[in-house]
Amino acid sequence: MSKLKLGTILDDRPVKIAVELPAAVHRNLLAYAEAIARESGQPAPDPAKLIAPMIQRFMATDRGFSKVKRAATNR
């Protein structure tokens, strides 16, 4: 079984925003939620709850963004 980049989704106080997603992205979120459920043995999380951790992970591993963020902090 593969190691997913996201694990259990923590319940955190959210900021509400509205976004439109392509249907293919929504289908992939559904599939990802099902994969998390299979690996964790817990019910599948709401696919909408996957978006924030995915963006968070993306930004945390984006070297270019880290460099820009560090440069802005050092001003």
All heavy atoms as TSV, in Angstrom:
chain	resi	resn	atom	element	x	y	z
A	1	MET	N	N	0.846	-1.181	0.000
A	1	MET	CA	C	0.000	0.000	0.000
A	1	MET	C	C	0.889	1.241	0.000
A	1	MET	O	O	1.916	1.281	0.654
A	1	MET	CB	C	-0.895	-0.033	1.246
A	1	MET	CG	C	-2.016	0.960	1.173
A	1	MET	SD	S	-3.204	0.780	2.511
A	1	MET	CE	C	-4.064	-0.685	2.000
A	2	SER	N	N	0.493	2.257	-0.728
A	2	SER	CA	C	1.302	3.471	-0.843
A	2	SER	C	C	1.154	4.356	0.389
A	2	SER	O	O	0.169	4.288	1.108
A	2	SER	CB	C	0.900	4.256	-2.088
A	2	SER	OG	O	-0.399	4.758	-1.931
A	3	LYS	N	N	2.152	5.179	0.599
A	3	LYS	CA	C	2.136	6.144	1.696
A	3	LYS	C	C	1.567	7.442	1.171
A	3	LYS	O	O	2.138	8.073	0.286
A	3	LYS	CB	C	3.563	6.346	2.215
A	3	LYS	CG	C	3.680	7.338	3.321
A	3	LYS	CD	C	3.230	6.760	4.633
A	3	LYS	CE	C	3.580	7.738	5.739
A	3	LYS	NZ	N	2.558	7.890	6.702
A	4	LEU	N	N	0.419	7.866	1.696
A	4	LEU	CA	C	-0.202	9.120	1.273
A	4	LEU	C	C	0.530	10.297	1.892
A	4	LEU	O	O	1.067	10.192	3.002
A	4	LEU	CB	C	-1.669	9.150	1.691
A	4	LEU	CG	C	-2.557	8.065	1.090
A	4	LEU	CD1	C	-3.949	8.123	1.708
A	4	LEU	CD2	C	-2.650	8.228	-0.405
A	5	LYS	N	N	0.528	11.423	1.222
A	5	LYS	CA	C	1.166	12.622	1.767
A	5	LYS	C	C	0.339	13.240	2.878
A	5	LYS	O	O	0.862	13.948	3.716
A	5	LYS	CB	C	1.418	13.645	0.666
A	5	LYS	CG	C	2.496	13.198	-0.292
A	5	LYS	CD	C	2.895	14.309	-1.214
A	5	LYS	CE	C	3.958	13.810	-2.143
A	5	LYS	NZ	N	4.955	14.800	-2.403
A	6	LEU	N	N	-0.967	12.995	2.869
A	6	LEU	CA	C	-1.843	13.496	3.929
A	6	LEU	C	C	-2.306	12.331	4.781
A	6	LEU	O	O	-2.558	11.249	4.287
A	6	LEU	CB	C	-3.080	14.191	3.348
A	6	LEU	CG	C	-2.858	15.490	2.618
A	6	LEU	CD1	C	-4.197	16.024	2.112
A	6	LEU	CD2	C	-2.195	16.523	3.490
A	7	GLY	N	N	-2.436	12.589	6.048
A	7	GLY	CA	C	-2.968	11.587	6.957
A	7	GLY	C	C	-4.307	12.040	7.488
A	7	GLY	O	O	-5.084	12.683	6.789
A	8	THR	N	N	-4.561	11.732	8.739
A	8	THR	CA	C	-5.804	12.129	9.371
A	8	THR	C	C	-5.925	13.647	9.374
A	8	THR	O	O	-4.962	14.362	9.621
A	8	THR	CB	C	-5.847	11.605	10.823
A	8	THR	OG1	O	-5.641	10.196	10.783
A	8	THR	CG2	C	-7.158	11.904	11.484
A	9	ILE	N	N	-7.122	14.131	9.092
A	9	ILE	CA	C	-7.362	15.572	9.024
A	9	ILE	C	C	-7.793	16.059	10.401
A	9	ILE	O	O	-8.784	15.578	10.953
A	9	ILE	CB	C	-8.461	15.901	7.980
A	9	ILE	CG1	C	-8.094	15.307	6.622
A	9	ILE	CG2	C	-8.717	17.389	7.894
A	9	ILE	CD1	C	-6.791	15.777	6.046
A	10	LEU	N	N	-7.025	16.986	10.968
A	10	LEU	CA	C	-7.346	17.541	12.275
A	10	LEU	C	C	-8.485	18.537	12.156
A	10	LEU	O	O	-8.593	19.266	11.172
A	10	LEU	CB	C	-6.129	18.233	12.873
A	10	LEU	CG	C	-4.900	17.360	13.085
A	10	LEU	CD1	C	-3.737	18.211	13.584
A	10	LEU	CD2	C	-5.191	16.239	14.057
A	11	ASP	N	N	-9.310	18.573	13.172
A	11	ASP	CA	C	-10.407	19.537	13.188
A	11	ASP	C	C	-9.863	20.848	13.741
A	11	ASP	O	O	-9.437	20.927	14.879
A	11	ASP	CB	C	-11.549	19.004	14.058
A	11	ASP	CG	C	-12.833	19.782	13.862
A	11	ASP	OD1	O	-12.925	20.528	12.873
A	11	ASP	OD2	O	-13.722	19.629	14.699
A	12	ASP	N	N	-9.828	21.873	12.920
A	12	ASP	CA	C	-9.270	23.172	13.285
A	12	ASP	C	C	-10.306	24.245	12.980
A	12	ASP	O	O	-11.186	24.053	12.158
A	12	ASP	CB	C	-8.002	23.419	12.460
A	12	ASP	CG	C	-7.129	24.509	13.027
A	12	ASP	OD1	O	-7.444	25.044	14.098
A	12	ASP	OD2	O	-6.129	24.836	12.384
A	13	ARG	N	N	-10.198	25.376	13.639
A	13	ARG	CA	C	-11.153	26.465	13.397
A	13	ARG	C	C	-10.908	27.055	12.011
A	13	ARG	O	O	-9.873	27.662	11.759
A	13	ARG	CB	C	-10.983	27.532	14.462
A	13	ARG	CG	C	-11.976	28.635	14.316
A	13	ARG	CD	C	-11.922	29.591	15.459
A	13	ARG	NE	N	-13.285	29.976	15.718
A	13	ARG	CZ	C	-13.742	30.339	16.875
A	13	ARG	NH1	N	-12.947	30.377	17.904
A	13	ARG	NH2	N	-14.996	30.679	17.016
A	14	PRO	N	N	-11.837	26.883	11.095
A	14	PRO	CA	C	-11.613	27.300	9.706
A	14	PRO	C	C	-11.986	28.747	9.419
A	14	PRO	O	O	-12.698	29.380	10.175
A	14	PRO	CB	C	-12.542	26.375	8.929
A	14	PRO	CG	C	-13.669	26.118	9.876
A	14	PRO	CD	C	-13.057	26.114	11.263
A	15	VAL	N	N	-11.465	29.233	8.319
A	15	VAL	CA	C	-11.881	30.495	7.726
A	15	VAL	C	C	-12.633	30.093	6.466
A	15	VAL	O	O	-12.116	29.356	5.637
A	15	VAL	CB	C	-10.661	31.369	7.364
A	15	VAL	CG1	C	-11.109	32.610	6.624
A	15	VAL	CG2	C	-9.879	31.715	8.616
A	16	LYS	N	N	-13.851	30.554	6.330
A	16	LYS	CA	C	-14.687	30.120	5.228
A	16	LYS	C	C	-14.372	30.907	3.957
A	16	LYS	O	O	-14.342	32.129	3.964
A	16	LYS	CB	C	-16.151	30.283	5.592
A	16	LYS	CG	C	-17.086	29.547	4.685
A	16	LYS	CD	C	-18.417	29.376	5.396
A	16	LYS	CE	C	-19.178	28.267	4.786
A	16	LYS	NZ	N	-19.234	27.047	5.480
A	17	ILE	N	N	-14.116	30.163	2.868
A	17	ILE	CA	C	-13.956	30.759	1.549
A	17	ILE	C	C	-14.714	29.879	0.560
A	17	ILE	O	O	-14.986	28.718	0.837
A	17	ILE	CB	C	-12.481	30.890	1.113
A	17	ILE	CG1	C	-11.810	29.524	1.010
A	17	ILE	CG2	C	-11.720	31.803	2.038
A	17	ILE	CD1	C	-10.445	29.576	0.362
A	18	ALA	N	N	-15.060	30.449	-0.569
A	18	ALA	CA	C	-15.753	29.680	-1.603
A	18	ALA	C	C	-14.853	29.585	-2.823
A	18	ALA	O	O	-14.265	30.585	-3.248
A	18	ALA	CB	C	-17.065	30.344	-1.971
A	19	VAL	N	N	-14.726	28.385	-3.360
A	19	VAL	CA	C	-13.925	28.179	-4.569
A	19	VAL	C	C	-14.691	27.274	-5.521
A	19	VAL	O	O	-15.496	26.449	-5.092
A	19	VAL	CB	C	-12.541	27.552	-4.267
A	19	VAL	CG1	C	-11.693	28.460	-3.420
A	19	VAL	CG2	C	-12.677	26.206	-3.609
A	20	GLU	N	N	-14.439	27.453	-6.789
A	20	GLU	CA	C	-14.970	26.543	-7.792
A	20	GLU	C	C	-13.841	25.636	-8.221
A	20	GLU	O	O	-12.737	26.097	-8.505
A	20	GLU	CB	C	-15.483	27.314	-9.007
A	20	GLU	CG	C	-16.840	27.907	-8.799
A	20	GLU	CD	C	-17.421	28.483	-10.085
A	20	GLU	OE1	O	-17.169	27.916	-11.170
A	20	GLU	OE2	O	-18.110	29.490	-9.976
A	21	LEU	N	N	-14.116	24.338	-8.242
A	21	LEU	CA	C	-13.118	23.361	-8.646
A	21	LEU	C	C	-13.561	22.669	-9.919
A	21	LEU	O	O	-14.749	22.408	-10.101
A	21	LEU	CB	C	-12.940	22.292	-7.555
A	21	LEU	CG	C	-12.497	22.767	-6.185
A	21	LEU	CD1	C	-12.536	21.605	-5.208
A	21	LEU	CD2	C	-11.101	23.349	-6.261
A	22	PRO	N	N	-12.619	22.324	-10.769
A	22	PRO	CA	C	-12.982	21.505	-11.924
A	22	PRO	C	C	-13.521	20.156	-11.425
A	22	PRO	O	O	-13.117	19.663	-10.367
A	22	PRO	CB	C	-11.651	21.320	-12.666
A	22	PRO	CG	C	-10.777	22.439	-12.191
A	22	PRO	CD	C	-11.205	22.719	-10.779
A	23	ALA	N	N	-14.425	19.576	-12.201
A	23	ALA	CA	C	-15.026	18.296	-11.815
A	23	ALA	C	C	-13.959	17.225	-11.586
A	23	ALA	O	O	-14.073	16.417	-10.653
A	23	ALA	CB	C	-16.017	17.841	-12.874
A	24	ALA	N	N	-12.906	17.220	-12.387
A	24	ALA	CA	C	-11.848	16.219	-12.228
A	24	ALA	C	C	-11.146	16.359	-10.881
A	24	ALA	O	O	-10.791	15.358	-10.246
A	24	ALA	CB	C	-10.838	16.334	-13.369
A	25	VAL	N	N	-10.942	17.594	-10.438
A	25	VAL	CA	C	-10.312	17.812	-9.125
A	25	VAL	C	C	-11.234	17.303	-8.029
A	25	VAL	O	O	-10.785	16.643	-7.082
A	25	VAL	CB	C	-9.970	19.306	-8.920
A	25	VAL	CG1	C	-9.492	19.570	-7.505
A	25	VAL	CG2	C	-8.923	19.755	-9.921
A	26	HIS	N	N	-12.527	17.551	-8.141
A	26	HIS	CA	C	-13.477	17.066	-7.145
A	26	HIS	C	C	-13.479	15.540	-7.103
A	26	HIS	O	O	-13.478	14.939	-6.024
A	26	HIS	CB	C	-14.885	17.592	-7.427
A	26	HIS	CG	C	-15.857	17.204	-6.371
A	26	HIS	ND1	N	-16.767	16.198	-6.553
A	26	HIS	CD2	C	-16.032	17.651	-5.100
A	26	HIS	CE1	C	-17.476	16.040	-5.451
A	26	HIS	NE2	N	-17.047	16.914	-4.559
A	27	ARG	N	N	-13.473	14.902	-8.264
A	27	ARG	CA	C	-13.426	13.432	-8.297
A	27	ARG	C	C	-12.157	12.924	-7.626
A	27	ARG	O	O	-12.186	11.938	-6.883
A	27	ARG	CB	C	-13.512	12.931	-9.736
A	27	ARG	CG	C	-14.902	13.033	-10.330
A	27	ARG	CD	C	-15.009	12.300	-11.656
A	27	ARG	NE	N	-14.134	12.855	-12.683
A	27	ARG	CZ	C	-14.463	13.859	-13.499
A	27	ARG	NH1	N	-15.661	14.431	-13.412
A	27	ARG	NH2	N	-13.597	14.288	-14.404
A	28	ASN	N	N	-11.041	13.608	-7.853
A	28	ASN	CA	C	-9.789	13.197	-7.214
A	28	ASN	C	C	-9.830	13.406	-5.706
A	28	ASN	O	O	-9.269	12.608	-4.955
A	28	ASN	CB	C	-8.603	13.928	-7.830
A	28	ASN	CG	C	-8.223	13.364	-9.173
A	28	ASN	OD1	O	-8.501	12.199	-9.472
A	28	ASN	ND2	N	-7.597	14.172	-10.000
A	29	LEU	N	N	-10.482	14.464	-5.252
A	29	LEU	CA	C	-10.635	14.667	-3.808
A	29	LEU	C	C	-11.465	13.537	-3.197
A	29	LEU	O	O	-11.144	13.042	-2.118
A	29	LEU	CB	C	-11.298	16.017	-3.517
A	29	LEU	CG	C	-10.428	17.247	-3.691
A	29	LEU	CD1	C	-11.274	18.510	-3.592
A	29	LEU	CD2	C	-9.314	17.276	-2.658
A	30	LEU	N	N	-12.534	13.140	-3.876
A	30	LEU	CA	C	-13.343	12.016	-3.405
A	30	LEU	C	C	-12.507	10.742	-3.330
A	30	LEU	O	O	-12.560	10.000	-2.329
A	30	LEU	CB	C	-14.549	11.791	-4.327
A	30	LEU	CG	C	-15.632	12.855	-4.297
A	30	LEU	CD1	C	-16.615	12.638	-5.454
A	30	LEU	CD2	C	-16.357	12.830	-2.965
A	31	ALA	N	N	-11.726	10.481	-4.366
A	31	ALA	CA	C	-10.878	9.290	-4.396
A	31	ALA	C	C	-9.821	9.348	-3.296
A	31	ALA	O	O	-9.521	8.337	-2.648
A	31	ALA	CB	C	-10.220	9.148	-5.761
A	32	TYR	N	N	-9.264	10.525	-3.061
A	32	TYR	CA	C	-8.250	10.678	-2.015
A	32	TYR	C	C	-8.866	10.429	-0.640
A	32	TYR	O	O	-8.268	9.759	0.208
A	32	TYR	CB	C	-7.629	12.076	-2.082
A	32	TYR	CG	C	-6.219	12.126	-1.529
A	32	TYR	CD1	C	-5.124	12.188	-2.364
A	32	TYR	CD2	C	-5.989	12.105	-0.163
A	32	TYR	CE1	C	-3.831	12.230	-1.865
A	32	TYR	CE2	C	-4.706	12.144	0.353
A	32	TYR	CZ	C	-3.629	12.205	-0.503
A	32	TYR	OH	O	-2.357	12.244	0.001
A	33	ALA	N	N	-10.064	10.955	-0.407
A	33	ALA	CA	C	-10.752	10.737	0.865
A	33	ALA	C	C	-11.000	9.239	1.084
A	33	ALA	O	O	-10.821	8.734	2.202
A	33	ALA	CB	C	-12.071	11.508	0.896
A	34	GLU	N	N	-11.379	8.529	0.028
A	34	GLU	CA	C	-11.586	7.083	0.134
A	34	GLU	C	C	-10.276	6.363	0.433
A	34	GLU	O	O	-10.250	5.411	1.214
A	34	GLU	CB	C	-12.222	6.537	-1.148
A	34	GLU	CG	C	-13.666	6.929	-1.313
A	34	GLU	CD	C	-14.562	6.405	-0.195
A	34	GLU	OE1	O	-14.349	5.275	0.294
A	34	GLU	OE2	O	-15.481	7.148	0.206
A	35	ALA	N	N	-9.179	6.813	-0.170
A	35	ALA	CA	C	-7.872	6.208	0.092
A	35	ALA	C	C	-7.464	6.420	1.544
A	35	ALA	O	O	-6.934	5.506	2.190
A	35	ALA	CB	C	-6.819	6.785	-0.849
A	36	ILE	N	N	-7.716	7.605	2.072
A	36	ILE	CA	C	-7.423	7.875	3.490
A	36	ILE	C	C	-8.243	6.935	4.368
A	36	ILE	O	O	-7.738	6.360	5.340
A	36	ILE	CB	C	-7.696	9.350	3.850
A	36	ILE	CG1	C	-6.635	10.252	3.215
A	36	ILE	CG2	C	-7.719	9.556	5.362
A	36	ILE	CD1	C	-6.913	11.745	3.370
A	37	ALA	N	N	-9.506	6.756	4.023
A	37	ALA	CA	C	-10.379	5.872	4.804
A	37	ALA	C	C	-9.849	4.442	4.789
A	37	ALA	O	O	-9.810	3.778	5.835
A	37	ALA	CB	C	-11.800	5.913	4.252
A	38	ARG	N	N	-9.432	3.967	3.630
A	38	ARG	CA	C	-8.899	2.601	3.543
A	38	ARG	C	C	-7.645	2.447	4.376
A	38	ARG	O	O	-7.465	1.449	5.067
A	38	ARG	CB	C	-8.608	2.227	2.091
A	38	ARG	CG	C	-9.831	1.821	1.300
A	38	ARG	CD	C	-9.465	1.184	-0.029
A	38	ARG	NE	N	-8.643	2.039	-0.880
A	38	ARG	CZ	C	-9.100	3.003	-1.680
A	38	ARG	NH1	N	-10.401	3.246	-1.738
A	38	ARG	NH2	N	-8.280	3.713	-2.416
A	39	GLU	N	N	-6.744	3.429	4.320
A	39	GLU	CA	C	-5.480	3.324	5.055
A	39	GLU	C	C	-5.645	3.518	6.551
A	39	GLU	O	O	-4.914	2.928	7.335
A	39	GLU	CB	C	-4.452	4.314	4.507
A	39	GLU	CG	C	-3.901	3.878	3.176
A	39	GLU	CD	C	-2.610	4.583	2.816
A	39	GLU	OE1	O	-2.117	5.429	3.593
A	39	GLU	OE2	O	-2.091	4.275	1.732
A	40	SER	N	N	-6.599	4.350	6.954
A	40	SER	CA	C	-6.751	4.655	8.381
A	40	SER	C	C	-7.761	3.754	9.076
A	40	SER	O	O	-7.776	3.683	10.297
A	40	SER	CB	C	-7.173	6.119	8.568
A	40	SER	OG	O	-8.496	6.312	8.095
A	41	GLY	N	N	-8.637	3.120	8.289
A	41	GLY	CA	C	-9.691	2.307	8.895
A	41	GLY	C	C	-10.796	3.144	9.503
A	41	GLY	O	O	-11.623	2.639	10.243
A	42	GLN	N	N	-10.806	4.432	9.215
A	42	GLN	CA	C	-11.831	5.343	9.715
A	42	GLN	C	C	-12.723	5.760	8.550
A	42	GLN	O	O	-12.378	5.535	7.394
A	42	GLN	CB	C	-11.175	6.576	10.344
A	42	GLN	CG	C	-10.318	6.246	11.540
A	42	GLN	CD	C	-9.638	7.485	12.096
A	42	GLN	OE1	O	-9.746	8.577	11.557
A	42	GLN	NE2	N	-8.915	7.312	13.184
A	43	PRO	N	N	-13.857	6.382	8.855
A	43	PRO	CA	C	-14.715	6.863	7.763
A	43	PRO	C	C	-13.981	7.896	6.906
A	43	PRO	O	O	-13.093	8.598	7.387
A	43	PRO	CB	C	-15.893	7.523	8.489
A	43	PRO	CG	C	-15.858	6.993	9.869
A	43	PRO	CD	C	-14.441	6.636	10.168
A	44	ALA	N	N	-14.354	7.969	5.646
A	44	ALA	CA	C	-13.734	8.928	4.734
A	44	ALA	C	C	-14.029	10.345	5.194
A	44	ALA	O	O	-15.169	10.672	5.529
A	44	ALA	CB	C	-14.260	8.717	3.312
A	45	PRO	N	N	-13.011	11.211	5.220
A	45	PRO	CA	C	-13.263	12.607	5.586
A	45	PRO	C	C	-14.035	13.314	4.472
A	45	PRO	O	O	-14.038	12.866	3.324
A	45	PRO	CB	C	-11.860	13.193	5.742
A	45	PRO	CG	C	-10.982	12.327	4.914
A	45	PRO	CD	C	-11.601	10.956	4.933
A	46	ASP	N	N	-14.652	14.411	4.826
A	46	ASP	CA	C	-15.318	15.255	3.837
A	46	ASP	C	C	-14.242	15.734	2.863
A	46	ASP	O	O	-13.219	16.285	3.288
A	46	ASP	CB	C	-15.960	16.440	4.556
A	46	ASP	CG	C	-16.615	17.444	3.638
A	46	ASP	OD1	O	-16.610	17.242	2.405
A	46	ASP	OD2	O	-17.142	18.433	4.157
A	47	PRO	N	N	-14.420	15.508	1.563
A	47	PRO	CA	C	-13.394	15.922	0.599
A	47	PRO	C	C	-13.012	17.395	0.706
A	47	PRO	O	O	-11.860	17.749	0.487
A	47	PRO	CB	C	-14.028	15.621	-0.757
A	47	PRO	CG	C	-15.015	14.552	-0.472
A	47	PRO	CD	C	-15.531	14.824	0.917
A	48	ALA	N	N	-13.938	18.255	1.077
A	48	ALA	CA	C	-13.629	19.676	1.226
A	48	ALA	C	C	-12.590	19.910	2.320
A	48	ALA	O	O	-11.812	20.861	2.259
A	48	ALA	CB	C	-14.901	20.469	1.527
A	49	LYS	N	N	-12.551	19.022	3.309
A	49	LYS	CA	C	-11.582	19.158	4.405
A	49	LYS	C	C	-10.164	18.804	3.967
A	49	LYS	O	O	-9.218	19.051	4.694
A	49	LYS	CB	C	-11.988	18.276	5.582
A	49	LYS	CG	C	-13.308	18.664	6.182
A	49	LYS	CD	C	-13.109	19.101	7.575
A	49	LYS	CE	C	-14.459	19.438	8.182
A	49	LYS	NZ	N	-14.337	20.506	9.106
A	50	LEU	N	N	-10.007	18.213	2.790
A	50	LEU	CA	C	-8.681	17.855	2.288
A	50	LEU	C	C	-7.974	19.035	1.628
A	50	LEU	O	O	-6.753	19.059	1.538
A	50	LEU	CB	C	-8.791	16.719	1.266
A	50	LEU	CG	C	-9.393	15.418	1.750
A	50	LEU	CD1	C	-9.500	14.439	0.595
A	50	LEU	CD2	C	-8.587	14.830	2.883
A	51	ILE	N	N	-8.735	19.999	1.177
A	51	ILE	CA	C	-8.168	21.087	0.389
A	51	ILE	C	C	-7.139	21.885	1.180
A	51	ILE	O	O	-6.016	22.106	0.705
A	51	ILE	CB	C	-9.282	21.996	-0.172
A	51	ILE	CG1	C	-10.175	21.191	-1.121
A	51	ILE	CG2	C	-8.688	23.215	-0.872
A	51	ILE	CD1	C	-11.457	21.892	-1.524
A	52	ALA	N	N	-7.485	22.318	2.373
A	52	ALA	CA	C	-6.551	23.140	3.165
A	52	ALA	C	C	-5.254	22.392	3.484
A	52	ALA	O	O	-4.163	22.944	3.272
A	52	ALA	CB	C	-7.225	23.644	4.434
A	53	PRO	N	N	-5.306	21.138	3.976
A	53	PRO	CA	C	-4.037	20.447	4.241
A	53	PRO	C	C	-3.204	20.214	2.979
A	53	PRO	O	O	-1.981	20.247	3.034
A	53	PRO	CB	C	-4.452	19.118	4.858
A	53	PRO	CG	C	-5.855	19.278	5.280
A	53	PRO	CD	C	-6.446	20.365	4.464
A	54	MET	N	N	-3.890	20.005	1.843
A	54	MET	CA	C	-3.140	19.824	0.598
A	54	MET	C	C	-2.422	21.112	0.204
A	54	MET	O	O	-1.251	21.083	-0.185
A	54	MET	CB	C	-4.072	19.368	-0.528
A	54	MET	CG	C	-4.494	17.945	-0.395
A	54	MET	SD	S	-5.636	17.511	-1.717
A	54	MET	CE	C	-5.596	15.733	-1.599
A	55	ILE	N	N	-3.104	22.232	0.328
A	55	ILE	CA	C	-2.473	23.521	0.010
A	55	ILE	C	C	-1.354	23.807	1.007
A	55	ILE	O	O	-0.267	24.253	0.628
A	55	ILE	CB	C	-3.521	24.654	-0.001
A	55	ILE	CG1	C	-4.497	24.445	-1.163
A	55	ILE	CG2	C	-2.850	26.020	-0.098
A	55	ILE	CD1	C	-5.695	25.365	-1.139
A	56	GLN	N	N	-1.614	23.511	2.267
A	56	GLN	CA	C	-0.612	23.723	3.317
A	56	GLN	C	C	0.644	22.903	3.023
A	56	GLN	O	O	1.766	23.411	3.110
A	56	GLN	CB	C	-1.222	23.302	4.649
A	56	GLN	CG	C	-0.640	23.914	5.856
A	56	GLN	CD	C	-1.499	23.607	7.080
A	56	GLN	OE1	O	-2.257	22.637	7.118
A	56	GLN	NE2	N	-1.378	24.429	8.082
A	57	ARG	N	N	0.455	21.638	2.658
A	57	ARG	CA	C	1.590	20.759	2.351
A	57	ARG	C	C	2.340	21.271	1.113
A	57	ARG	O	O	3.568	21.278	1.089
A	57	ARG	CB	C	1.084	19.344	2.117
A	57	ARG	CG	C	2.107	18.382	1.630
A	57	ARG	CD	C	2.506	17.440	2.710
A	57	ARG	NE	N	3.359	16.414	2.142
A	57	ARG	CZ	C	4.420	15.976	2.752
A	57	ARG	NH1	N	4.723	16.432	3.942
A	57	ARG	NH2	N	5.159	15.057	2.199
A	58	PHE	N	N	1.589	21.683	0.113
A	58	PHE	CA	C	2.201	22.215	-1.101
A	58	PHE	C	C	3.086	23.410	-0.771
A	58	PHE	O	O	4.238	23.494	-1.203
A	58	PHE	CB	C	1.120	22.596	-2.116
A	58	PHE	CG	C	1.657	23.290	-3.330
A	58	PHE	CD1	C	2.204	22.561	-4.369
A	58	PHE	CD2	C	1.629	24.673	-3.419
A	58	PHE	CE1	C	2.714	23.203	-5.494
A	58	PHE	CE2	C	2.130	25.317	-4.538
A	58	PHE	CZ	C	2.680	24.583	-5.571
A	59	MET	N	N	2.557	24.351	-0.002
A	59	MET	CA	C	3.324	25.555	0.328
A	59	MET	C	C	4.532	25.222	1.205
A	59	MET	O	O	5.595	25.820	1.049
A	59	MET	CB	C	2.437	26.596	1.006
A	59	MET	CG	C	1.453	27.222	0.049
A	59	MET	SD	S	0.558	28.648	0.701
A	59	MET	CE	C	-0.360	27.912	2.030
A	60	ALA	N	N	4.384	24.258	2.103
A	60	ALA	CA	C	5.484	23.886	2.990
A	60	ALA	C	C	6.633	23.225	2.232
A	60	ALA	O	O	7.786	23.301	2.664
A	60	ALA	CB	C	4.975	22.950	4.082
A	61	THR	N	N	6.338	22.590	1.109
A	61	THR	CA	C	7.384	21.883	0.367
A	61	THR	C	C	7.821	22.625	-0.890
A	61	THR	O	O	8.663	22.126	-1.629
A	61	THR	CB	C	6.910	20.465	-0.014
A	61	THR	OG1	O	5.728	20.555	-0.808
A	61	THR	CG2	C	6.631	19.635	1.236
A	62	ASP	N	N	7.286	23.814	-1.134
A	62	ASP	CA	C	7.648	24.604	-2.308
A	62	ASP	C	C	8.880	25.445	-1.962
A	62	ASP	O	O	8.795	26.427	-1.222
A	62	ASP	CB	C	6.476	25.505	-2.718
A	62	ASP	CG	C	6.740	26.268	-3.998
A	62	ASP	OD1	O	7.852	26.818	-4.163
A	62	ASP	OD2	O	5.827	26.339	-4.827
A	63	ARG	N	N	10.022	25.052	-2.478
A	63	ARG	CA	C	11.281	25.740	-2.143
A	63	ARG	C	C	11.288	27.197	-2.585
A	63	ARG	O	O	11.821	28.059	-1.888
A	63	ARG	CB	C	12.455	24.996	-2.758
A	63	ARG	CG	C	12.673	23.651	-2.119
A	63	ARG	CD	C	13.834	22.951	-2.739
A	63	ARG	NE	N	13.933	21.600	-2.180
A	63	ARG	CZ	C	14.862	20.755	-2.494
A	63	ARG	NH1	N	15.792	21.084	-3.373
A	63	ARG	NH2	N	14.884	19.562	-1.948
A	64	GLY	N	N	10.711	27.462	-3.741
A	64	GLY	CA	C	10.652	28.840	-4.225
A	64	GLY	C	C	9.838	29.715	-3.295
A	64	GLY	O	O	10.230	30.845	-2.985
A	65	PHE	N	N	8.707	29.202	-2.829
A	65	PHE	CA	C	7.872	29.960	-1.902
A	65	PHE	C	C	8.603	30.178	-0.583
A	65	PHE	O	O	8.559	31.276	-0.015
A	65	PHE	CB	C	6.540	29.244	-1.665
A	65	PHE	CG	C	5.650	29.933	-0.670
A	65	PHE	CD1	C	5.120	31.185	-0.927
A	65	PHE	CD2	C	5.345	29.333	0.540
A	65	PHE	CE1	C	4.311	31.826	-0.003
A	65	PHE	CE2	C	4.537	29.960	1.469
A	65	PHE	CZ	C	4.019	31.212	1.197
A	66	SER	N	N	9.290	29.146	-0.092
A	66	SER	CA	C	10.046	29.284	1.166
A	66	SER	C	C	11.095	30.375	1.050
A	66	SER	O	O	11.290	31.171	1.975
A	66	SER	CB	C	10.713	27.960	1.538
A	66	SER	OG	O	9.751	26.999	1.838
A	67	LYS	N	N	11.764	30.431	-0.093
A	67	LYS	CA	C	12.803	31.443	-0.309
A	67	LYS	C	C	12.196	32.846	-0.311
A	67	LYS	O	O	12.719	33.759	0.333
A	67	LYS	CB	C	13.506	31.166	-1.634
A	67	LYS	CG	C	14.667	32.055	-1.925
A	67	LYS	CD	C	15.331	31.654	-3.234
A	67	LYS	CE	C	16.458	32.587	-3.565
A	67	LYS	NZ	N	17.095	32.238	-4.841
A	68	VAL	N	N	11.090	33.018	-1.013
A	68	VAL	CA	C	10.425	34.321	-1.066
A	68	VAL	C	C	9.917	34.711	0.314
A	68	VAL	O	O	10.050	35.861	0.743
A	68	VAL	CB	C	9.261	34.292	-2.087
A	68	VAL	CG1	C	8.383	35.511	-1.975
A	68	VAL	CG2	C	9.804	34.124	-3.490
A	69	LYS	N	N	9.351	33.753	1.028
A	69	LYS	CA	C	8.824	34.019	2.366
A	69	LYS	C	C	9.939	34.440	3.320
A	69	LYS	O	O	9.786	35.373	4.111
A	69	LYS	CB	C	8.113	32.759	2.877
A	69	LYS	CG	C	7.315	32.960	4.119
A	69	LYS	CD	C	6.552	31.679	4.436
A	69	LYS	CE	C	5.964	31.723	5.816
A	69	LYS	NZ	N	5.336	30.473	6.190
A	70	ARG	N	N	11.081	33.746	3.253
A	70	ARG	CA	C	12.231	34.098	4.101
A	70	ARG	C	C	12.731	35.498	3.763
A	70	ARG	O	O	13.046	36.288	4.661
A	70	ARG	CB	C	13.373	33.094	3.901
A	70	ARG	CG	C	13.438	32.031	4.952
A	70	ARG	CD	C	14.744	31.243	4.896
A	70	ARG	NE	N	15.198	30.884	3.563
A	70	ARG	CZ	C	14.812	29.809	2.886
A	70	ARG	NH1	N	13.947	28.973	3.420
A	70	ARG	NH2	N	15.300	29.555	1.690
A	71	ALA	N	N	12.817	35.801	2.481
A	71	ALA	CA	C	13.295	37.126	2.049
A	71	ALA	C	C	12.365	38.228	2.550
A	71	ALA	O	O	12.817	39.282	2.995
A	71	ALA	CB	C	13.406	37.185	0.535
A	72	ALA	N	N	11.065	37.994	2.529
A	72	ALA	CA	C	10.102	38.988	3.011
A	72	ALA	C	C	10.211	39.170	4.510
A	72	ALA	O	O	10.032	40.273	5.023
A	72	ALA	CB	C	8.689	38.570	2.627
A	73	THR	N	N	10.507	38.107	5.234
A	73	THR	CA	C	10.642	38.158	6.698
A	73	THR	C	C	11.910	38.916	7.110
A	73	THR	O	O	11.929	39.588	8.121
A	73	THR	CB	C	10.669	36.739	7.294
A	73	THR	OG1	O	9.493	36.055	6.881
A	73	THR	CG2	C	10.720	36.770	8.808
A	74	ASN	N	N	12.954	38.821	6.301
A	74	ASN	CA	C	14.241	39.443	6.622
A	74	ASN	C	C	14.311	40.914	6.262
A	74	ASN	O	O	15.338	41.545	6.443
A	74	ASN	CB	C	15.375	38.681	5.930
A	74	ASN	CG	C	15.551	37.302	6.514
A	74	ASN	OD1	O	15.235	37.057	7.679
A	74	ASN	ND2	N	16.039	36.387	5.702
A	75	ARG	N	N	13.242	41.480	5.756
A	75	ARG	CA	C	13.250	42.900	5.389
A	75	ARG	C	C	13.165	43.771	6.589
A	75	ARG	O	O	12.665	43.620	7.578
A	75	ARG	CB	C	12.098	43.229	4.450
A	75	ARG	CG	C	12.328	42.657	3.103
A	75	ARG	CD	C	11.211	43.072	2.197
A	75	ARG	NE	N	11.397	42.395	0.924
A	75	ARG	CZ	C	10.591	42.513	-0.094
A	75	ARG	NH1	N	9.534	43.276	-0.002
A	75	ARG	NH2	N	10.810	41.883	-1.189
